[in-house]
Amino acid sequence: MNTSSDENRNSLRLREIRRIERIFVYHRWLYVVAIVLMAVVYRRLPLWAIIALALGLSAANIAAWYFSRRIETLRGQTAFSLGILAADGLASWGLMLLFIQEPSAIVYAIFTLIVIEGAVRFGLIGSLLTGGFFIVGLSAAWIYRVNLLDMSFDLPAYVFWVGLITLISIMIGMVVRESRKQRAYAESLSTERTLLLERRRISNELHDTVLKSLQGLALEAHTLGRAHERTPGHPIEERAHYIEEVCNNMSQEIRGVVFELRDENGNAHHDLKSRVSGLVEQWSSSSGIPVELSFGGDIPELPLKRSHDLRRIIGEALTNIQKHAGASGVKIALESEGAQLKLEIIDNGHGFNCIEDDLYSFVKLGRLGLVSMKERVELAGGSFCISSGGGGTAISVTIPLDGTYKRTTVKE
């Protein structure tokens, strides 16, 4: 599940980087035109050099467009974008060095485009790094002007450009970062709304179809049982009462799921102790196997989902004990310890062998109970440990209330 989610995020990020690269390809054609115009106006280069420069930049732009469409990995696309940004920065400094003898330093304004490119590509970090690159290069250029070209050091102009590029780097970077935060927030709201609508749809379907069908089946079973009340102990009467009981229990469970799905804020809670006590008492009565149930610590009221999962884990464990363990007694302990809930289920049956320490091997045998319990615990962010031998089977479950994930282990 987590792997699939990561792949989706990487795929979205890859498409986003490609769109950004396509935008800069379009804008870079304007850079070509601007460079040609500057070369013609200032007459620093001969005509053949201007044409060669324009053709070279055009070829580089076409290559950038071509390769950005061929790279299929997020890491490769990110590295490619970083390389293109570095090439644009070096090209800008190369252009500015052609005009290093100009008294006016207005040509330095070209680098603001590189700062914007860094911010769009890599956020605040990108804009600050490109701004820092400009300041280092500017310092080197001014040292060159003073020492080798015998030009005066214009401190006000130097401070002006350093301050301006620094301000632009911070401002553009923060604007881009805030824009990304707002977009992520809007996407999360859209996702939550979609999930909410889907939860409502599923809850309505469960209520209108499955729940009503179970209630109708329970009513039919009740009517069938009443028809044989004149002959107490009749097999049909017993089966009818059993079907009625199962349908009513399933109806309660589904009703709880419906309430959970309708709970938009996740604030509905269940009294876990009373629900577990009722579940265990009912199972012990129907199976004839005594259960020693104990609670430790202050058992909190849990959200419906967490309470439902715990009761399902207990119910599945008890079903396995009744079907396969041949046990004459069961101990169940549920305790709250700090921010964790600990559950232990121990029987005195004959135990079982786990094939290759892998619970999923039981799926091939048509037994999904243990895998279902394991997956419920993992989805709740907990740890699941099971040990079994000739003296019985012990299941230990720890579920942190803060959702921290822990590894599942199996012991022989």
C-alpha positions in Angstrom: 0.0 0.0 0.0 2.7 2.4 1.0 4.8 1.4 -2.1 1.9 2.1 -4.4 1.3 5.5 -2.8 5.0 6.4 -3.2 4.9 5.4 -6.8 1.9 7.6 -7.4 3.6 10.5 -5.8 6.7 10.0 -7.8 4.7 9.7 -11.0 2.9 13.0 -10.3 6.2 14.7 -9.4 7.8 13.4 -12.6 5.0 14.9 -14.7 5.3 18.1 -12.8 9.0 18.4 -13.5 8.4 17.7 -17.2 5.8 20.4 -17.4 8.2 22.9 -15.7 11.0 21.9 -18.2 8.6 22.4 -21.1 7.8 25.9 -19.8 11.5 26.8 -19.6 12.1 25.5 -23.1 9.5 27.9 -24.4 11.0 30.8 -22.4 14.5 29.9 -23.4 13.7 30.9 -26.9 13.1 34.4 -25.6 16.5 34.2 -24.0 18.0 33.5 -27.5 16.3 36.5 -29.0 17.4 38.7 -26.1 21.0 37.6 -26.3 21.1 38.3 -30.0 19.6 41.8 -29.5 22.1 42.6 -26.8 25.0 41.5 -28.9 23.8 43.6 -31.8 23.1 46.7 -29.7 26.4 46.6 -27.8 28.4 45.4 -30.8 30.7 43.2 -28.7 30.7 40.3 -31.1 31.0 40.0 -34.9 28.0 38.9 -36.9 29.2 35.3 -37.4 29.8 34.9 -33.7 26.3 36.2 -32.9 24.7 33.7 -35.4 26.8 30.9 -34.0 25.8 31.8 -30.5 22.1 31.9 -31.5 22.3 28.5 -33.3 24.2 26.9 -30.4 21.6 28.1 -27.8 18.8 26.9 -30.1 20.4 23.4 -30.4 20.9 23.2 -26.7 17.2 24.1 -26.1 16.0 21.5 -28.6 18.2 18.9 -26.9 16.8 19.9 -23.5 13.3 19.4 -24.8 14.1 16.1 -26.4 15.9 14.5 -23.4 13.4 15.7 -20.8 10.7 13.7 -22.6 12.8 10.5 -22.7 13.9 10.3 -19.1 11.5 8.0 -17.2 12.7 8.2 -13.6 12.2 10.9 -11.0 15.8 10.8 -9.9 17.0 11.1 -13.5 14.6 13.9 -14.3 15.7 15.8 -11.2 19.4 15.4 -12.0 18.7 16.6 -15.6 16.8 19.7 -14.3 19.7 20.5 -12.0 22.1 20.2 -14.9 20.0 22.4 -17.1 19.8 25.0 -14.3 23.6 24.9 -13.9 24.0 25.3 -17.6 21.7 28.3 -17.7 23.5 29.9 -14.8 26.9 29.5 -16.5 25.5 30.8 -19.8 24.2 33.9 -18.0 27.6 34.5 -16.4 29.3 34.0 -19.8 27.1 36.6 -21.3 27.7 39.0 -18.4 31.5 38.6 -18.8 31.2 39.8 -22.4 30.1 43.1 -21.0 32.3 43.3 -18.0 34.0 46.5 -19.2 30.7 48.4 -19.4 30.5 51.1 -16.7 26.8 50.2 -16.2 26.1 46.9 -14.5 22.5 46.6 -15.7 23.4 43.4 -17.5 23.4 41.7 -14.1 19.6 41.9 -14.1 19.8 38.9 -16.4 20.6 36.7 -13.5 17.2 37.4 -11.9 15.8 35.0 -14.5 18.1 32.3 -13.2 17.0 33.0 -9.7 13.4 32.6 -10.8 14.2 29.4 -12.6 15.9 28.0 -9.5 12.9 28.9 -7.3 10.4 27.3 -9.7 12.5 24.1 -10.1 13.6 23.6 -6.5 11.7 26.1 -4.3 13.3 28.3 -1.7 16.5 26.2 -1.6 16.9 26.6 -5.4 16.4 30.4 -5.3 18.8 30.8 -2.4 21.5 28.7 -4.0 21.3 30.5 -7.3 21.3 33.8 -5.4 24.4 32.7 -3.6 26.0 31.6 -6.8 25.4 35.1 -8.2 27.0 36.9 -5.2 30.1 34.7 -5.5 30.4 35.3 -9.2 29.7 39.0 -8.8 32.5 39.3 -6.2 34.9 37.6 -8.5 33.9 39.8 -11.4 34.4 43.0 -9.4 37.8 41.8 -8.2 38.7 41.1 -11.9 37.5 44.6 -12.9 39.5 46.3 -10.2 42.8 44.3 -10.4 43.1 43.6 -14.1 41.0 46.2 -15.9 42.0 49.1 -13.6 38.4 50.0 -13.0 37.2 51.6 -9.8 35.3 49.6 -7.3 31.8 51.0 -7.2 30.7 50.0 -3.6 27.1 51.4 -3.9 26.5 49.5 -7.1 28.0 46.3 -5.6 25.9 46.6 -2.5 22.8 47.4 -4.6 23.1 44.3 -6.8 24.0 42.0 -3.9 21.0 43.3 -1.9 18.6 43.2 -4.9 19.4 39.6 -5.9 19.3 38.5 -2.2 15.9 40.1 -1.8 14.6 38.6 -5.0 15.9 35.2 -4.1 14.1 35.2 -0.7 10.9 36.7 -2.0 10.6 34.5 -5.1 11.5 31.4 -3.1 9.0 32.1 -0.3 6.3 32.8 -2.8 6.9 29.5 -4.6 7.1 27.6 -1.3 3.8 29.1 -0.1 2.2 28.4 -3.5 3.2 24.8 -3.3 1.8 24.5 0.3 -1.5 26.0 -0.8 -1.7 23.6 -3.7 -0.9 20.6 -1.5 -3.6 21.8 1.0 -6.1 22.2 -1.8 -5.3 18.7 -3.1 -5.6 17.2 0.4 -9.0 18.9 0.7 -10.1 17.5 -2.6 -8.9 14.0 -1.6 -10.7 14.2 1.7 -13.9 15.3 0.1 -13.7 12.5 -2.4 -13.1 10.0 0.4 -16.0 11.4 2.4 -18.4 11.1 -0.5 -17.2 7.6 -1.1 -17.6 6.7 2.6 -21.2 8.0 2.5 -22.0 6.1 -0.6 -20.7 2.8 0.9 -22.5 3.4 4.1 -25.8 4.0 2.3 -25.2 0.9 0.2 -24.5 -1.2 3.3 -27.6 0.2 5.1 -29.9 -0.2 2.2 -28.8 -3.7 1.0 -26.8 -5.9 3.3 -28.2 -4.6 6.6 -31.8 -4.8 5.5 -31.2 -8.3 4.0 -29.7 -9.5 7.2 -32.6 -8.1 9.2 -35.1 -9.7 6.9 -33.2 -13.1 7.2 -33.3 -12.7 11.0 -37.0 -12.1 10.9 -37.6 -15.2 8.7 -35.4 -17.3 11.0 -37.4 -16.0 14.0 -40.7 -16.9 12.3 -39.3 -20.4 11.4 -38.3 -20.9 15.0 -41.7 -19.8 16.3 -43.4 -22.4 14.0 -41.6 -25.2 15.9 -42.1 -24.0 19.4 -44.6 -26.8 19.9 -41.9 -29.3 19.7 -39.1 -28.1 22.0 -35.6 -29.2 21.0 -36.5 -29.7 17.4 -33.4 -29.4 15.2 -35.1 -26.8 13.0 -35.9 -24.6 16.0 -32.3 -24.8 17.2 -30.9 -23.9 13.7 -33.4 -21.1 13.3 -32.4 -19.6 16.6 -28.8 -19.9 15.6 -29.3 -18.2 12.2 -31.3 -15.5 13.9 -28.5 -14.9 16.4 -25.8 -14.8 13.7 -27.9 -12.4 11.6 -28.5 -10.1 14.6 -24.8 -10.1 15.5 -23.8 -9.3 11.9 -26.4 -6.6 11.7 -24.8 -5.0 14.8 -21.4 -5.2 13.3 -22.5 -3.7 10.0 -24.4 -1.0 11.8 -21.2 -0.1 13.6 -19.3 0.1 10.3 -22.0 2.3 8.9 -21.8 4.7 11.8 -18.0 4.7 11.4 -18.3 5.5 7.7 -20.7 8.3 8.5 -18.4 9.7 11.2 -16.7 12.5 9.3 -14.4 13.6 12.1 -13.5 10.2 13.5 -14.8 11.2 16.9 -17.2 8.4 17.5 -16.1 6.0 20.2 -16.9 2.5 21.5 -16.8 1.3 25.0 -14.3 -1.4 24.2 -14.4 -3.3 27.6 -18.2 -3.9 27.4 -18.1 -4.9 23.8 -15.2 -7.3 24.3 -16.8 -8.8 27.4 -20.1 -9.4 25.5 -18.2 -11.0 22.6 -16.2 -13.3 24.8 -19.2 -14.3 27.0 -21.3 -15.1 23.9 -18.5 -17.2 22.4 -17.8 -19.1 25.6 -21.5 -19.8 26.0 -21.9 -21.2 22.4 -18.6 -23.1 22.3 -18.6 -24.4 25.9 -15.0 -23.4 26.4 -14.4 -21.3 29.5 -12.5 -18.0 29.0 -10.6 -16.1 31.6 -10.9 -12.4 30.6 -8.9 -9.7 32.3 -8.4 -6.0 31.8 -5.4 -4.0 32.9 -4.8 -0.3 33.1 -7.2 2.4 32.0 -8.7 1.1 28.8 -9.6 4.2 26.7 -12.6 4.7 24.6 -11.5 4.0 21.0 -12.7 5.2 17.7 -15.1 2.9 15.9 -12.5 1.7 13.4 -9.9 0.7 16.1 -12.5 -0.9 18.3 -13.9 -2.8 15.4 -10.5 -4.1 14.4 -9.7 -5.3 17.9 -13.0 -7.1 18.3 -12.5 -8.7 14.9 -9.0 -9.9 15.9 -10.4 -11.4 19.1 -13.3 -13.0 17.3 -11.1 -14.5 14.6 -8.7 -15.9 17.3 -11.6 -17.5 19.2 -13.0 -19.0 16.0 -9.7 -20.6 15.2 -9.4 -22.0 18.7 -12.9 -23.5 18.5 -12.2 -25.0 15.0 -8.6 -26.2 15.2 -7.1 -26.0 18.7 -9.0 -28.6 20.6 -8.5 -26.4 23.7 -10.3 -26.7 27.1 -9.5 -23.2 28.2 -8.6 -19.7 27.0 -7.0 -16.7 28.6 -7.5 -13.2 27.2 -5.8 -10.1 28.6 -6.3 -6.6 27.4 -4.4 -3.8 29.0 -3.4 -0.2 28.4 0.2 0.7 28.9 1.1 4.2 28.1 0.2 5.0 24.6 -0.2 1.3 23.7 -2.9 -1.3 23.9 -1.6 -4.8 24.5 -3.7 -7.9 23.8 -2.8 -11.5 24.6 -4.9 -14.6 23.7 -3.6 -17.9 25.0 -5.2 -21.4 24.6 -4.1 -24.8 26.0 -4.7 -26.7 22.7 -2.4 -28.8 20.7 -0.9 -25.9 18.7 0.2 -26.0 15.1 3.2 -25.7 12.8 3.8 -22.5 10.8 5.3 -23.3 7.4 8.5 -21.4 6.6 7.7 -18.8 9.3 5.2 -17.3 6.9 1.6 -16.8 7.8 0.7 -16.3 4.2 1.5 -20.0 3.6 -1.9 -20.7 5.2 -3.6 -18.9 2.4 -2.7 -21.8 0.1 -4.5 -24.1 2.5 -7.6 -22.0 2.4 -7.2 -20.6 5.9 -7.3 -16.8 5.9 -7.9 -16.1 9.6 -4.3 -15.6 10.8 -3.4 -13.5 7.7 -6.5 -11.4 8.3 -5.6 -10.8 11.9 -2.0 -9.9 10.9 -3.1 -7.4 8.3 -5.6 -5.7 10.6 -2.8 -5.2 13.2 -0.4 -3.9 10.6 -3.0 -1.4 9.2 -3.6 -0.2 12.7 0.2 0.4 13.0 0.8 -2.4 15.5 2.9 -5.5 16.0 1.6 -9.1 15.7 3.5 -12.1 17.3 2.3 -15.7 17.4 4.0 -18.7 19.1 2.7 -22.2 19.0 3.7 -25.6 20.2 2.5 -28.7 22.0 1.3 -26.7 25.0 -1.0 -24.4 23.0 -0.9 -21.2 21.0 -0.2 -17.6 22.2 -1.1 -14.5 20.2 0.3 -11.2 21.3 -0.8 -7.9 19.7 0.5 -4.4 20.5 -1.3 -1.5 18.9 0.1 2.0 19.6 -2.5 4.7 19.9 -0.3 7.0 17.9 -0.2 4.7 14.9 3.5 3.9 15.0 4.4 0.9 12.8 6.1 -2.1 14.2 7.3 -5.3 12.5 5.3 -8.5 12.5 7.1 -11.6 13.8 6.3 -15.3 13.9 7.9 -17.8 16.3 7.8 -21.5 16.3 
